[in-house]
Amino acid sequence: MLGHSSSPTAARPGMRIVASYAIDWIATILLAGLLAIINSVYGYRRQFSLTDTSIQHTYSEHERVPTWLLAVCAFVIPAGIIAAVGLGVRKSLWDFHSGFLGLVLTNALTLTITTLVKVSVGRPRPDLIDRCQPMAGAHDATPYGLSTQAICTIDLSSHVLRDGFRSFPSGHASTSFAGLTFLSLYLAGKIHLFDSRGHALGAWVVILPLVGATLIAVSRSMDYRHHASDLIAGALLGFWISVAIYFMYFPSLTHPQAHKPWAPRVYKAIAGGDWPGYERFDAESADRPGGIRRPHFSHDEGRGAEDWRPLPTGAQEEYAYQGSNAHVGGLAGGGKYDGGAGPAQYAPVIGSHSRGPSGSAEAASGRRTKVPAPIHATGPRTDAHGYQAPVYADASTLGRGGGGDAHTSEFASPARPQGRYDADRDVELAVSGR
C-alpha cells in the first residue's frame, strides 16, 4: 500500500501538508517587505491651486481612528474571533490556520496595493494647504493658475507634507474593509447564513463588521484626511480583495459545508496512505469535487509512477477515472483493479457517489460492468456528509419516447410504465435504489 512507503516524505506526512502552504506564507512575508519599501518612497506630488476650497480644510494632529486602533479593528479583533471559533468552538487547528492565513494575506495584499497607488497618484489631501503653510503673499502661477510644493514653508521631506500628497485611495477605508469583510464572510460561513432558512440574528452578526468598517471610513472624512472618492475607492479595493482571498480558502456561502475550510492541498496518498492524522484534516474540511487531487496509476505499471489528476467532474470522466485507478476499491466501496483494461470499458460500482449504468446485481456485488453508451446524470444524490453528487444512468436504458423499446425494459416498473421516460421519476427511483 502507499502508506507503507519508505520515502522520508511519506514518513512525515504532516510536514508535507504544512509545506504545501509555505508559498502562501512566503508571499505574505514578501508583501510585507514590499509594503515597507514602497512606503519609504518619496512619491509623486501633484500640482494644486491655492484657491481650491476642497484642500483648504484644517489639519488635525489627532485622528478619531489612529493607526494603532485601525490595526486592532482590522486585524487583532478578527484574528481573535477566528482563533476563538476555530480553536475554541470547532476545535480545529486546520480551520484556524485557513482563517488566519487568509486574514493575514488579505491585509498584506490590500496595504501593499493601497500604498503603491498612493505614492503613484500623489493626490493632495483635503488639509494640504494647512500642512503646506505657503509663504506670505504666495499665489498661483500664471497662466495655468497652479502651484507646486515649492511654495511651502514646511520641510519638503517631512512626514506631514509627504503624507499630504497621499490621499487616494484611503488606507483606513481599504484596510478596515479588507479585515472586517473577511471576518464578516467567515462568520457568515460558520452560521450558514444563506442556507435558505433565514437567520435574522445571524444577519445582524454578519453585518456588524461591515458597519464598523463603514464608520472607520467615514471618520477619515470627518478628520479631513480624505475626499469622498478616496473613501469609496479604498472601500471597494479592500472589499473585493477580501472576497477573493476568502474564497481561496473557504467554500461558497451557499455550500452545504460552508462552515469548513477547503481541504489541504495534498491528498492522503501523498501524505502517507495509512496516516491516521489525515482523516482528521479530511473531516474538518469541505468537500471539493474536482479540487482535491488523488493519484492515478497507469494500467501497465500497476503502482508505478503517479500521474496526478483532478477528481472527475462529469459522468464520462467519473467512469474513465474509476475504471483505471489502482486503488479504486477504496474510492468506490469495494471495486477491484482490473490490470490492463482500458478506462472506457469500466463503470464505477455502487458505493461511491456515482450510480452504475444499470444498477444490476453485478454492480451491487462490487464487480465492474461494461459501459455500452455515453452516461448522463439523472439527478442529485446526497451522501452522509451532505454533499450532492450526480446519479448516473446508462443512456441506452433511457427511453426515447417509443413504446415497448428494449432500451426501456430495464427501467420498466409499476412506478414507471415501459416506453415512457420521466426524468424526475428516474431520479426518485435511482436515489431510492429501486
PEMO-V604498 format. One record per residue. N is the residue number from 1. RES is the residue in three letters. SS is DSSP state (H for helix, E for strand, - for the rest). Layout:
BEGIN
N;RES;SS
N;RES;SS
END
This chain:
BEGIN
1;MET;-
2;LEU;H
3;GLY;H
4;HIS;H
5;SER;-
6;SER;-
7;SER;-
8;PRO;H
9;THR;H
10;ALA;H
11;ALA;H
12;ARG;-
13;PRO;H
14;GLY;H
15;MET;H
16;ARG;H
17;ILE;H
18;VAL;H
19;ALA;H
20;SER;-
21;TYR;-
22;ALA;H
23;ILE;H
24;ASP;H
25;TRP;H
26;ILE;H
27;ALA;H
28;THR;H
29;ILE;H
30;LEU;H
31;LEU;H
32;ALA;H
33;GLY;H
34;LEU;H
35;LEU;H
36;ALA;H
37;ILE;H
38;ILE;H
39;ASN;H
40;SER;-
41;VAL;-
42;TYR;-
43;GLY;-
44;TYR;-
45;ARG;-
46;ARG;-
47;GLN;-
48;PHE;E
49;SER;-
50;LEU;-
51;THR;-
52;ASP;-
53;THR;H
54;SER;H
55;ILE;H
56;GLN;-
57;HIS;-
58;THR;-
59;TYR;-
60;SER;-
61;GLU;-
62;HIS;-
63;GLU;-
64;ARG;-
65;VAL;-
66;PRO;-
67;THR;H
68;TRP;H
69;LEU;H
70;LEU;H
71;ALA;H
72;VAL;H
73;CYS;H
74;ALA;H
75;PHE;H
76;VAL;H
77;ILE;H
78;PRO;H
79;ALA;H
80;GLY;H
81;ILE;H
82;ILE;H
83;ALA;H
84;ALA;H
85;VAL;H
86;GLY;H
87;LEU;H
88;GLY;H
89;VAL;H
90;ARG;-
91;LYS;-
92;SER;-
93;LEU;H
94;TRP;H
95;ASP;H
96;PHE;H
97;HIS;H
98;SER;H
99;GLY;H
100;PHE;H
101;LEU;H
102;GLY;H
103;LEU;H
104;VAL;H
105;LEU;H
106;THR;H
107;ASN;H
108;ALA;H
109;LEU;H
110;THR;H
111;LEU;H
112;THR;H
113;ILE;H
114;THR;H
115;THR;H
116;LEU;H
117;VAL;H
118;LYS;H
119;VAL;H
120;SER;H
121;VAL;H
122;GLY;-
123;ARG;-
124;PRO;-
125;ARG;-
126;PRO;-
127;ASP;-
128;LEU;H
129;ILE;H
130;ASP;H
131;ARG;H
132;CYS;H
133;GLN;-
134;PRO;E
135;MET;-
136;ALA;-
137;GLY;-
138;ALA;-
139;HIS;-
140;ASP;-
141;ALA;-
142;THR;-
143;PRO;-
144;TYR;-
145;GLY;-
146;LEU;-
147;SER;E
148;THR;-
149;GLN;H
150;ALA;H
151;ILE;H
152;CYS;E
153;THR;-
154;ILE;-
155;ASP;-
156;LEU;-
157;SER;-
158;SER;-
159;HIS;H
160;VAL;H
161;LEU;H
162;ARG;H
163;ASP;H
164;GLY;H
165;PHE;-
166;ARG;-
167;SER;-
168;PHE;-
169;PRO;-
170;SER;-
171;GLY;H
172;HIS;H
173;ALA;H
174;SER;H
175;THR;H
176;SER;H
177;PHE;H
178;ALA;H
179;GLY;H
180;LEU;H
181;THR;H
182;PHE;H
183;LEU;H
184;SER;H
185;LEU;H
186;TYR;H
187;LEU;H
188;ALA;H
189;GLY;H
190;LYS;H
191;ILE;-
192;HIS;-
193;LEU;-
194;PHE;-
195;ASP;-
196;SER;-
197;ARG;-
198;GLY;-
199;HIS;-
200;ALA;H
201;LEU;H
202;GLY;H
203;ALA;H
204;TRP;H
205;VAL;H
206;VAL;H
207;ILE;H
208;LEU;H
209;PRO;H
210;LEU;H
211;VAL;H
212;GLY;H
213;ALA;H
214;THR;H
215;LEU;H
216;ILE;H
217;ALA;H
218;VAL;H
219;SER;H
220;ARG;H
221;SER;H
222;MET;H
223;ASP;-
224;TYR;-
225;ARG;-
226;HIS;-
227;HIS;-
228;ALA;H
229;SER;H
230;ASP;H
231;LEU;H
232;ILE;H
233;ALA;H
234;GLY;H
235;ALA;H
236;LEU;H
237;LEU;H
238;GLY;H
239;PHE;H
240;TRP;H
241;ILE;H
242;SER;H
243;VAL;H
244;ALA;H
245;ILE;H
246;TYR;H
247;PHE;H
248;MET;H
249;TYR;H
250;PHE;E
251;PRO;-
252;SER;-
253;LEU;-
254;THR;-
255;HIS;-
256;PRO;-
257;GLN;-
258;ALA;-
259;HIS;-
260;LYS;-
261;PRO;E
262;TRP;E
263;ALA;-
264;PRO;-
265;ARG;-
266;VAL;-
267;TYR;-
268;LYS;H
269;ALA;H
270;ILE;H
271;ALA;H
272;GLY;-
273;GLY;-
274;ASP;-
275;TRP;-
276;PRO;H
277;GLY;H
278;TYR;H
279;GLU;H
280;ARG;H
281;PHE;H
282;ASP;H
283;ALA;H
284;GLU;-
285;SER;E
286;ALA;E
287;ASP;-
288;ARG;-
289;PRO;-
290;GLY;-
291;GLY;-
292;ILE;-
293;ARG;E
294;ARG;E
295;PRO;E
296;HIS;E
297;PHE;-
298;SER;-
299;HIS;-
300;ASP;-
301;GLU;-
302;GLY;-
303;ARG;-
304;GLY;-
305;ALA;-
306;GLU;-
307;ASP;E
308;TRP;E
309;ARG;E
310;PRO;E
311;LEU;-
312;PRO;-
313;THR;-
314;GLY;-
315;ALA;H
316;GLN;H
317;GLU;H
318;GLU;H
319;TYR;H
320;ALA;H
321;TYR;H
322;GLN;H
323;GLY;-
324;SER;-
325;ASN;-
326;ALA;-
327;HIS;-
328;VAL;H
329;GLY;H
330;GLY;H
331;LEU;H
332;ALA;H
333;GLY;-
334;GLY;-
335;GLY;-
336;LYS;-
337;TYR;-
338;ASP;-
339;GLY;-
340;GLY;-
341;ALA;-
342;GLY;-
343;PRO;H
344;ALA;H
345;GLN;H
346;TYR;-
347;ALA;-
348;PRO;-
349;VAL;-
350;ILE;-
351;GLY;-
352;SER;-
353;HIS;-
354;SER;-
355;ARG;-
356;GLY;-
357;PRO;-
358;SER;-
359;GLY;-
360;SER;-
361;ALA;H
362;GLU;H
363;ALA;H
364;ALA;H
365;SER;-
366;GLY;-
367;ARG;-
368;ARG;-
369;THR;-
370;LYS;-
371;VAL;-
372;PRO;-
373;ALA;-
374;PRO;-
375;ILE;E
376;HIS;E
377;ALA;E
378;THR;E
379;GLY;E
380;PRO;E
381;ARG;E
382;THR;E
383;ASP;-
384;ALA;-
385;HIS;-
386;GLY;-
387;TYR;-
388;GLN;E
389;ALA;E
390;PRO;E
391;VAL;E
392;TYR;E
393;ALA;E
394;ASP;E
395;ALA;H
396;SER;H
397;THR;H
398;LEU;-
399;GLY;-
400;ARG;-
401;GLY;-
402;GLY;-
403;GLY;-
404;GLY;-
405;ASP;-
406;ALA;H
407;HIS;H
408;THR;H
409;SER;H
410;GLU;H
411;PHE;H
412;ALA;-
413;SER;E
414;PRO;-
415;ALA;-
416;ARG;E
417;PRO;-
418;GLN;-
419;GLY;-
420;ARG;-
421;TYR;-
422;ASP;-
423;ALA;H
424;ASP;H
425;ARG;H
426;ASP;H
427;VAL;H
428;GLU;H
429;LEU;H
430;ALA;H
431;VAL;H
432;SER;H
433;GLY;-
434;ARG;-
END
